[in-house]
Amino acid sequence: MPGFPSGMESLNDLAANVNIITGPNASGKSSTARAIQELIWHNNTKGLRLQGSVKIDNDAWEIDIDSGRIRTERNGIDEQLKGLPSLEGHKRYLLALHNFVEGDENDLAKEIAKQSIGGFDLDAAQNELGYSDRIQNLGATDFKKFKDSENKYRAIREEQKSLKREEDSLVQLRSQKEKAEIANKLNEFYTKVAEYLESKLIYNQLTDQINEFPESITKLTGNEHNQIQEYEKEIEECVIKIDKASAEIEKSKNELKKLTISASGIEEKTILEIQERLEKLGDLDRNIADFKSQIIQEKIKEKTALNSVDDSIDPSEWKNLNIQDVTGLDKMLRDAHQALGENRFLNSEIDLLEVEAKKFQKENLKSETYTYGIKTLAEWLKDPTDSKGIPLKTVIVISTSGIIAAIVTYFIGWIGILLGILLFIAAYLFAKSANGNGSNSLDIRENDFKKSGLKSPSSWDNENVANRIDELIAQLSDGKESERIGQRLKDCQSKLKNLQIRMDSLNAVRQHWIEKLQAAPGFPESSSNDFSSLYWFLTHVKNWQEAFIQRKALEVKSSEAKEQYENELNKINALFNNSNLTETKDIIEAKATFSELKKEEIIRRNETQIIQQKEEGINELSNLKKKSNERRLSIFQTIGIDEKDKDSIQELIKQLAGFKLLEKDFYSSEQAFLKLESQLHAHSLFNDYEEEIKGLAIDEAKEKANLNKEIANKKEEIQNEIVGIETLINDKKKGHELEDLLTEKEEALDELHLLYERNLASTTGELIISELKKETQNKNRPEVFKRANEIFNKITLGRYELKLNEKEGSSFEANDKVLKRSYNLSELSTGTRVQLLLSVRLAYVETVESAIKLPLLADELLANSDDERAKAIIEALIEISREGRQVFYFTAQADEVGKWMAHLAPTDLEYKVIQLNSKGNEIYNADQFQPELSNLIFTQDIPKPIGKSHKEYGGILAVPAFNLLTQENSELHLWYLIEDLELLYSALNRGLKTWGQLESYHKNNGKIEHFDEVIFNQLSDQITVLNRFQELHKVGRSKQIDRSILQDSGAISSSFIDKVSEKVIELKGDPVLLIQALRSGEILRFRSDSADELEHYLLTERFIDDNEILENEDILVRMQALISNLDLQAEDIERFLKRI
């Protein structure tokens, strides 16, 4: 084998039904499939070496292929394998996914179309015979030629009319012709009389048979016995419920007797009044408590103020003490404290300054002297010396630094001194390291320094001179500080003098307050400068007065609140007394009593409500009981049977079926009789022969008809004789001219007749071929098409049916039974396309070959199908295997193996799983190969309806609403149709959700648990009712439109299409509102004539219906005739339509 130079492992003991070949890519699955096909057809055996054993019926066949040499044996004897399909069809036994995705099976579609019409190609026949619906009309040459001869003939005939009228022989012939015409009418009349009498005889016979049944049977519907039992059951249930309700009423009345409040209860406004007064009472209680707390606080304030002065005095005289304003006293105290503070500060500052001044009184030199000395010594240091000394540049730097240090010291004190010392040390160290020449001016500098009166350095060298400069800088700083202290001392002494003036003024103010208040109890006796005692005395007195006044005001408010509290409590007790409740002493008891009142009132209301509800329930049950009894009695009254004779109804019902059949025949006979009677009375001869036919027998009427028929048959002979005479007269009058014209006319008429026959043949042929195509589209489809349609419908759960499109060639299509439209292969999803073509292939191999059932080879067909459709595909292959065909399924997917095993396990089929690998193939039984099945789902996730009502189950299923205006009945969810929840669950669990799916599935032999033909017919009747209801419901109601409708109308230009489309969306597709919006100018610059054009289109295409809308009541009235002919109960129809 190609790809396996060393050969493949053998496959032994294959299963007779299903063999699943699995393994990774390149493990030999495709080679195995090819080997099986080559063993059958020997298509391309060059380079192959194959050996296979086949069992057909009871014969053992051996097939040996060796690079093109083929040998076959049957039971050990050489023999060729016969009965195989043609080689051209071998590819259809290989069901590969890629072939289905890319293929279309158009050749098989053409073959099916051809077989549908008996193997003929109608299109080719139509073209060859020239059949067409195009005919030659009045413009044809033959017709013009005939018209010319006709005109000439008529001209000559006009000339001979006077001669024809003079011929006496024609008068008698015409008289005979009139008699023949009368006889023709009499023949027609007596024929109708005979038919009428026969119909009357049948009608009378059926009338007699109808009258043999009791009159009451005409009033039966067949369901009376069950209705009577239902009504009796309802009556019994009502009696039980009435007794139960009466017991509950008595229980509630006993509960009411236990209550303290009056039986009439408490009015809601009384409860609200008590609640409001309790809230007010609570507020008053809290206010009284607040007042009490505040009074205690004010008393504490009084006590505190009194204790702060003297707790032994009587403060009653303080009440009349007028202290209008202590603001001035407060200011006086602040000013006094400030002045005293400043006094103490200034005296302390003066003492410190005097101590500091004594430290600098050792030398009394001016700061200019120290500055001069520092400058002289600095210049001395600048001058050069004979030895290693300081350069001039360095001296300048040191001098400058010294001056800066002196100035800084003057302003910032000892910090400046420290800075100067550091500068001199740095300059000195730098000078020591430098070389320079000495100066002869040193003596001059020394003399200048001595003249200043300052102490000279201990030695005139650089180090001692520098040290002396530092000392002078320090002394200069001390001098500056001494001057500053002296100035500050003068300033403090001046401020102290000014402060004394302020103190004198404050003492005068203090004396004024002392003279004003010194008679008050507890007034302090203090020194002349004691401002605080006076202030605090006045403050405590003021605090006491404020607390005293506030306490008195609170005591008055508290008293008023207590009075209001008592009044409210009395009013609440009065309301309690009116409600048979005891009086309360305080708010706590009042709230408790009120709570008990509300509790009892709630109990009273609940029990009263229960009594009322139960009494209403009893009334309703009594009415229902009465109504049921009346309905029960009305059944007996309607059929005229005593209610005690209930069993006789059942006997009548048994006779009802026969009566109905007879009644139907009677109705048909009656209609036929009345129709014939009406036709007879409308005949022109009836009035003349009415008395005659009253006693006429059927055979007599037929005899009269035959006699008149014989006379009427002579009419044509007489007519021909008249024409011959007239022609002869014309010949005699005109000679050969008339004859020539007649000949020309006849020739033209013959040619015209030939043209007519050609047109008739062409048109008739075209109509016949069209009708043949239409008639044979489904009726004469071969078995392969019917079987393919059945498989496809099952695989798609009734959603699709197979359709053959014979326009522009032949091709397969899928007809969607829910959306009511067809899809070609290019429009289908990959999964549905695979399922359609698979159905065609499976049907082909089922029906085409019959002698030998060859194996099917399927390659990963489940790849593009969901679990439900995969289940349908597997079941289809299993069904084919049951009929004796071996199936090989090739896959590399473990989940597909699992799906197969899940379906094969419950069956009695023989199957095996073969694992291909490089180490030798392995064959597994069902219990050895265990793939992961946890993720495999083969049923719909539909909740079970256990314990649910039909309405509750619909809520769980979230059934979509059905739009009567826009949706087809095929889109109707099965919940609306099926009330039997077990049957509904079975259908949904099969994946069937809509009527379109269920109808198609059933018609294609699909099986559903609990579903049979009777139920299907009942559901079909309901759909018939829905169709009629939708038809009537749509009257006067407009259809929704969208952008595509606007474009089709041609009334909307491209510049307005977007705006108008947005307006349509805004108006939810309502065409009437759209026209109104356009005419009212809601879309600027839209022309009124365009709106008129759009309205005309919408009216013409029935998007707008200007008829009056029918109400539901009117619709139901118009549907009565339809409903009466259906085997449905009115109650069932009403429930069905209400659900929608």
Secondary structure, DSSP 8 states (H G I E B T S, - for coil): -TT-TT------S--SSEEEEE-STTSSHHHHHHHHHHHHH-SS-TT-EEEEEEEETTEEEEEEEETTEEEEEETTEE--------GGGGGGGEEEHHHHHH---HHHHHHHHHHHTTT--HHHHHHHHT--S----TTSHHHHHHHHHHHHHHHHHHHHHHHHHT-THHHHHHHHHHHHHHHHHHHHHHHHHHHHHHHHHHHHHHHHHHHTS-GGGGG--S-HHHHHHHHHHHHHHHHHHHHHHHHHHHHHHHHHHT-SS-TT---HHHHHHHHHHHHHHHHHHHHHHHHHHHHHHHHHHHHHHHHHH-TTS-GGGGGG------HHHHHHHHHHHHHHHHHHHHHHHHHHHHHHHHHT-S----HHHHHHHHHHHHHHHHS--SSS---HHHHHHHHHHHHHHHHHHHHHTHHHHHHHHHHHHHHHHHHHTS-----TTHHHHHHHHHHTT----SS-SHHHHHHHHHHHHHHHHHHHHHHHHHHHHHHHHHHHHHHHHHHHHHHHHHHHHHHHHTTSTT-----TT-HHHHHHHHHHHHHHHHHHHHHHHHHHHHHHHHHHHHHHHHHHHHHHHHTT----SSHHHHHHHHHHHHHHHHHHHHHHHHHHHHHHHHHHHHHHHHHHHHHHHHHHHHHT--TT-THHHHHHHHHHHHHHHHHHHHHHHHHHHHHHHHHHHHSTTHHHHHHHHHT--HHHHHHHHHHHHHHHTTHHHHHHHHHHHHHHHHHHHHTHHHHHHHHHHHHHHHHHHHHHHHHHHHHHHHHHHHHHHHHTTTTT--HHHHHHHHHHHHHTTTSEEEEEE-TTS-EEEEEETTTTEEEEGGGS-HHHHHHHHHHHHHHHHHHS--SS---EEEESTTTT--HHHHHHHHHHHHHHHHTT--EEEEES-HHHHHHHHHHHTTS---EEEEE--TT--EEE-TTT-----TT---S------TT--HHHHHHHHT-----TTT--GGG-BHHHH---HHHHHHHHHTT--BHHHHHHHHHTT---TT--HHHHHHHHHHHHHHHHHHHHHTTT------HHHHHHHS-S-TTTHHHHHHHHHHTTT-HHHHHHHHHTTSSTT--HHHHHHHHHHHHHTTSS--S----HHHHHHHTHHHHHTSS--HHHHHHHHHH-
